[in-house]
Amino acid sequence: MNNKLLIMLILVFFIATSIASAEVIKIGMPTLITGVGAPMGVDIVDGIKLAVEKINAEGGVLGKKLEIVYADIKGCSAEDCTIAADLMERAGVTALFPGVFFGPAGVHAFGKMKQPLFHASASKELVDAVVENWPEYRNIFQICASEKPYGPSAFEVMTKKLPYTLPNKKVAILGGDITYDLLIKASFKEICLKNEWEVILDDTYPYGNTEFGAQLAKIRSEKPSIIFGCITSCDSSVAFMNQFLTNPTNSLIYIQWSPASPEFIKLLGNRANGILWQTLLAYLPTPENKKWVE
């Protein structure tokens, strides 16, 4: 039997048997309610609320309504994640939907539970934590790719898919000093060099930095066709764009993750127009999702 099919059959069996005698189906949402990830947490909470409202309006699951149980994992410390896991256990949730984690502490805390957990953290650190603790952490499911595919995917779109002729084969690459940024930067640089692009800037700055004078001086001097910014702090990405736009170059600008945050759009407004970004999340082929993709 196919391993994926076996996992899904086990998952369905677990959920079905765990809710047989329940009046409602409790689902856990240990997520980023406060702390540095709160702006993203707002979207995560709103998203699952909408999903649950729609499912309940259509009759629920197996004839039973869904009920969300929340817990705040704050900055994803081991202590906060452990407290949240204990709360989920005491609440008797059937499955867990945290959205994302920062770092592997969440995997270690929730991997000790029996309930399946589905997260969208594009993180090799989290994958490694599951692999190193397999099969104990077999309840952890990642629904998106990790960091490495982002670089090649962005390169293909900007150099082959866009109806635009690039003026040169120069690229500037910059990002923060966290693992997520570093791995994506490295994968983008690798594909650039493989395709004989000149990397005129490969800069790593302290995460949260908001001063980009030195990097922009190099960019304005070399005028690269592409600026690949793995700038995942909203403060940093907004600061970079504001400083870039005082004297812009004829460059495509890619920003990793930040444009997905409402805070980014709110702070930049119309100045965010034209920025490229991407998501590697798969989607279910529902009419709403197809419309979003189009």
C-alpha positions, 0 to 999 in steps of 0.5 A: 500500500502507498505510504501516503494512503496508509498515513491518510487512512490512519489519520481518518481512523483516528479522527473518526474514532475520537469524535464518535461520542463527542457533541462537538468536534474540538480543533486546536489552534495554538498560534501566534496571538501575541508577540512578534508574529501577531500580525501574521497570527491575525490572518491565521485566526481569521482564516480558520474562523472563516473556514469553521463558519462555512463548514458549520453552516454546511452541516459540520463534519460527520453531522457535528459542529466544529469548535475552535480552542485557542492557545497563544504560543507567543514567540514560540519558546519551548515554555510557551509551546509546552503550555499550549500543548498541555492546554490542547490535551486538557481541552480534548481537541481532535486535531491541531492547526497552528498555521505556522511556528518560528523554530522547532520548539512547537514541533517538539511540544506537539509532536509528543501528542497523538492528535494530528497537527497540520502546519504551513511553516516553510522550514527545514529546521522543523522537518529535521526535528520530525525526522530526528524524532521519527516515528514519535513525531509521526503526527506532524504534517507540513503542508508546504515546501521548505525553504530551498524551492523558493529560490529556483521558483522565483528565478524561473518566474522572473527570468522566464515567465514574465513578459518582460525583457531584462536589461542585463544579467546582474542580480543583487541578493540580500536578507537577514541572518536567520536560517529561513532567510539564509537558506532561501538566499543560498538557493537563489544564488545557486540557481543564478550562478548556474545560469551564469548571472553576475551576483553584484551583491550578496549581503547578510544583515542583522535581522530587523535592520532598517538601514540599507544605505550601503546595499542601495549604494551598490545597487544604484552603482551596478543597476541589476535587473533583479533585486532578490530581497529575502527581507522577512521582517516587515519593518526591514522590508518597508524600510528597504522599499522606502529608501529604494524608491527615493532613487530607484533603479530599473530592477524587478524587486522580489521580497520574500514573505513580507508582502503576505502580511497585511502590515506590509501593505498597510505601511507601504500602500501604493508604493507596494505596487509592482513588488513580486512575491510568491507562495508555494502552498498547494490549494484545494480545487474549490471554485473559490481557490481557483478564482484566487489562483486566476 
